[in-house]
Amino acid sequence: MRTTDSSGGGDVSRSLELLWGTGERATQGPKPGLTLGRIVTAAVELADAEGLAAVSMRRLSTELGAGTMSLYRHVPGRAELVDLMLDRVQGETAHPAEDAAAAPNWRGTVEAAARGELALYQAHPWLLSVNQTRPVLGPGAVGGMEAMLAGIKDMGLTDPELISVIIMVSGYVSGVARTQVHAVEARTATGISDDEFWRAQEPVLAAVMTSGRFPLMAGLSAEAFGPGFDHFEFGLQRLLDGLAVLVERRANP
């Protein structure tokens, strides 16, 4: 998956105005049927179905049955639209994080946030194609951060460390999500299932493994690469175990 767009790639001031202001500029005459909310919703649905590359002002005007210039009265361009799309879907993760924030400890918050973020990538794979190193912070993103901080403040860490916890967990989740999305893309692009792909390699690999050159690989059980093991959950729990050691150390120096 190639990164083609960047958060904050347009007029940042205008993106912030749309995210935090009324989102609409005054118009003459009766209230129009086309709104900023409808445009963003249509853009997200199109990106979910066909990928972010399919989203253009011209294509959206067709989907919405409106003139292209009508869209520009609400949003200045595609770059600012991407900022609005990002914040719209990022706001979806605020709800599980808010639920977890009511949990008795930080671990429940992080678990819920991690699973919620993975579900977000699965629902909107195009998120992985956007460079978000310089995010434009709208209500969706800030609301999610606020809920997350409310749930992990009892860790007893410094403010920079709390932010680092969020970055660490998000980096882990996005890595797993990228692998999952790439697997789906490979199956779609080739028309070959995972089973068919590995069966095609079986004759060569069988000979290699009996050669004695790779004894550790040859000695792995049949379940080693099986689909029954939840690698995401295993890694998440080990990450949490490591954080628990730090939390305990800070509580009992």
Stockholm file with secondary structure:
# STOCKHOLM 1.0

chainA/1-253         MRTTDSSGGGDVSRSLELLWGTGERATQGPKPGLTLGRIVTAAVELADAEGLAAVSMRRLSTELGAGTMSLYRHVPGRAELVDLMLDRVQGETAHPAEDAAAAPNWRGTVEAAARGELALYQAHPWLLSVNQTRPVLGPGAVGGMEAMLAGIKDMGLTDPELISVIIMVSGYVSGVARTQVHAVEARTATGISDDEFWRAQEPVLAAVMTSGRFPLMAGLSAEAFGPGFDHFEFGLQRLLDGLAVLVERRANP
#=GR chainA/1-253 SS CCCCEETTCSCHHHHHHHHHSCSCCCCSSSCCSCCHHHHHHHHHHHHHHHCGGGCCHHHHHHHHTSCHHHHHTTCSCHHHHHHHHHHHHHGGGHHHHHHHHTSSSHHHHHHHHHHHHHHHHHHCGGGGGEECSSCCCCHHHHHHHHHHHHHHGGGCCCHHHHHHHHHHHHHHHHHHHHHHHHHHHHHHHHCCCHHHHHHHHHHHHHHHHTTTSCHHHHTSCTTTTCTTSCHHHHHHHHHHHHHHHHHHHHHCC
#=GC SS_cons         CCCCEETTCSCHHHHHHHHHSCSCCCCSSSCCSCCHHHHHHHHHHHHHHHCGGGCCHHHHHHHHTSCHHHHHTTCSCHHHHHHHHHHHHHGGGHHHHHHHHTSSSHHHHHHHHHHHHHHHHHHCGGGGGEECSSCCCCHHHHHHHHHHHHHHGGGCCCHHHHHHHHHHHHHHHHHHHHHHHHHHHHHHHHCCCHHHHHHHHHHHHHHHHTTTSCHHHHTSCTTTTCTTSCHHHHHHHHHHHHHHHHHHHHHCC
//
